[in-house]
Amino acid sequence: MSGMIAVAEALARILASVPGPVEAESVALAEAHGRTLAEPVVARRTQPPFPASAMDGYAVRSADLAGIPATLRLVGTSAAGHGFAGAIEASETVRIFTGAPVPQGADAILIQEDADADGQTITAREGVSPQKFIRPAGLDFREGDVLMQPGETLDARRLALAASAGHARLGVRRRPRVAILATGDELVQPGEAAAWDQIVASNSLAVAAIAREAGADPIDLGIAPDDLGALTRAISRARDANADLLITLGGASVGDHDLVQQALSEEGMDLGFWRVALRPGKPLMHGRLGSMLAIGLPGNPVSSIVCGQLFVVPAIRALLGDPHAGADRSEPAILGRDMPENDKRQDYMRARLDTAPDRLPTATAETRQDSSMLAVLGRSEALLIRETHAPAARAGEPCRIIRLDRRIV
């Protein structure tokens, strides 16, 4: 266990240790945003359930408009929710609005811009082909169609689809319980007065936010001092909370004050690994305590956030049954400045992005990459990936990045 393992191997081991998806539960559609499907979503109805008009205008028989101009007699109106119940005959028409049912006998829509109305007489100035501006029944989907698969996250688009398909409730995975324990005598809670040799604990807030965004319920175990008894009690609280995943912050290395690994081992943890060929984040620990996964993140704040994105998010997604939990989230970019050759650790460098619609983003690594510097991470937009032993590279050459800012488009 003393040697470093590759990032890809570390992720594979973490995902392989996930015992399976957490249990399913049924939730109301209004409460399902951000949840992960546990079962397929099958259409309970056909959409649209009838041939519907795609435009405002007049429902017509296309054959009646063979000679232009054509005169038609207005016999009714069809609006959304108030369809025309009868059928139109030769040289008849019905005023129709977008989304309304097309009356029986009609096979096309004459748009209102191509017609003149004079009381009950409509004069068509343009002909129409059969089915013009008509949405056939089932254009979107039909009853029995499988619309979504297990593992998909319910966002605004998918919620709208589920509602349209006739669902009021959906089967989803319960939110995994993720217990988060900050460790170290040097830490105080935000807002508390810090002694001259102490710092404010920021990692637990960041990791909780990462866990929540991934679909989990974070459980704050607070701050444990560098004391075996205190660490053991905190681990017991995680077990009592039936946590699916315990995340520790700091103290997982092998220094005199790094007691987390020892405390977990004494509690029966099966250690998977504890060092990864990664920058930032080499002292990363992984193991299992019975059914509870354990991931020990580094104490440096940038390291914990980067490792949270690389390893915690996939672990949570695997607990939710996401088949793409371990998918590569990187994308191509262009280097914004020259880069030296890399060593035996894979780099995730904080970088700024220059984007334009007609080209790949240009990623420029920040000049200062210290793993304690949250201000640098805060203004960065991506992680620039440098593989192990990557040769020197020039500005303008291809690279890969993981975006930190993902805006809704």
Buried (B, 14 or more C-beta within 10 A) or exposed (E): EEEBBBBEEBBBBBBEBBEEBBEBEEBEBEEBEBBBBBBEBBBEBBBBEEBBBBBBBBBBBBEBBEEEEBEBEBBBBBBEEEBBEBEBEEEBBBBBBBBBBBBEBBBBBBBBEBBEEEEEEBBBEEBBEEBBBBBEBBBBBEBEBEBBEBBBBBEEEBBEBBBBBEBEEBBBBBBBBBBBBBBBEBBBBEEEEEEEEBEBBBBBBBBBEBBBEBBBBBBEBBBBBBBEEBBBEBBEBBBEBEBBBBBBBBBBBEEEBBBBBBBBEEBEBEBBBBBBBBBBBBBBBBBBBEEBBBBBBBBBBBBBBBBBBBBBBBBBBBBBBBEEBBEEBBEEBBBBBEBEEBEEBBBBBBBBBEEEEEEBBBBBBBEEBEBEBBEBBEEBBBBBBBEBEBEEBEEEEEBBBBBBEEEEE
